[in-house]
Amino acid sequence: MSTINIDDKEYKLDDLSDRQKGLAHHCIDLQRKIINTQKDLEQLITCKNAYSNDLVADIKKQEEPQAAE
């Protein structure tokens, strides 16, 4: 990435000081990690819901009266 946008203003990374470049790269890396963590959370919630639904279905099946043989 050769530019970064801050408060609707575009800055060239090459024009920033070394410290500013480092901070910009931290921000970029953290944004990527936030996106990945949100995806992971979505997957975890989906899996948890699947297990919960399976548990509820299994309990309801167990509670059903047994058919006469």
C-alpha positions as CSV (number, residue, x, y, z in Angstrom):
1,M,0.0,0.0,0.0
2,S,1.6,3.3,-1.0
3,T,-1.0,5.7,0.5
4,I,-3.0,5.9,3.6
5,N,-6.2,7.9,4.2
6,I,-6.6,9.8,7.5
7,D,-9.6,12.1,8.1
8,D,-10.5,12.0,4.3
9,K,-7.0,13.1,3.4
10,E,-4.6,10.9,1.4
11,Y,-0.9,10.6,2.5
12,K,1.9,8.9,0.6
13,L,3.7,6.5,2.9
14,D,7.0,7.6,1.4
15,D,6.4,11.1,2.6
16,L,5.9,10.0,6.3
17,S,8.6,9.8,8.9
18,D,9.9,6.4,9.9
19,R,7.8,6.6,13.1
20,Q,4.7,7.6,11.2
21,K,5.3,4.8,8.7
22,G,5.5,2.3,11.6
23,L,2.3,3.6,13.1
24,A,0.6,3.4,9.8
25,H,1.7,-0.2,9.3
26,H,0.4,-1.0,12.7
27,C,-3.0,0.5,11.9
28,I,-3.1,-1.4,8.6
29,D,-2.1,-4.7,10.3
30,L,-4.6,-4.2,13.1
31,Q,-7.4,-3.5,10.6
32,R,-6.6,-6.7,8.8
33,K,-6.7,-8.6,12.1
34,I,-10.0,-7.0,13.1
35,I,-11.5,-8.2,9.8
36,N,-10.2,-11.7,10.3
37,T,-11.3,-11.8,13.9
38,Q,-14.8,-10.8,12.8
39,K,-14.9,-13.6,10.3
40,D,-13.7,-16.0,12.9
41,L,-16.4,-14.8,15.3
42,E,-19.1,-15.3,12.6
43,Q,-17.8,-18.9,12.1
44,L,-17.8,-19.6,15.8
45,I,-21.3,-18.3,16.3
46,T,-22.6,-20.4,13.4
47,C,-21.0,-23.5,14.8
48,K,-22.3,-22.8,18.3
49,N,-25.8,-22.3,16.9
50,A,-25.5,-25.6,15.0
51,Y,-24.5,-27.5,18.2
52,S,-27.2,-25.8,20.1
53,N,-29.8,-26.7,17.5
54,D,-28.6,-30.3,17.5
55,L,-28.8,-30.5,21.3
56,V,-32.3,-29.1,21.3
57,A,-33.4,-31.5,18.6
58,D,-31.9,-34.5,20.4
59,I,-33.5,-33.5,23.7
60,K,-36.9,-33.1,22.0
61,K,-36.5,-36.5,20.3
62,Q,-35.7,-38.1,23.6
63,E,-38.8,-36.5,25.2
64,E,-41.2,-37.8,22.5
65,P,-43.4,-40.6,23.6
66,Q,-42.2,-43.9,22.4
67,A,-44.3,-45.4,19.6
68,A,-46.1,-48.6,20.5
69,E,-44.3,-51.7,19.2
